């Protein structure tokens, strides 16, 4: 049974640049589907793109935009607040 995650706000980033701001979003079976609030056409066409939700980020693959909806496949989580705050 696939796990579904939902939220109300997220960003798509290209490096430190915001490529898109997302409103309502859902991740089901590793596929992101989101309503777009704002998109920078140049930045969202670059690579690599990351979905950023709070302190976690996930790489995106196969991003498509149709009307006001964005879909993409998610890769594994790359960082978290806990991982970035650990000391050596």
Secondary structure, 3 states (H helix, E strand, C coil): CCCEEEECCEEEEECCEEEEEEEEEEEECCEEEEEEEEECHHHHCCCCCEEEECCEEEEEEEEEEECCEEEEEEEEEEECHHHHCCCC
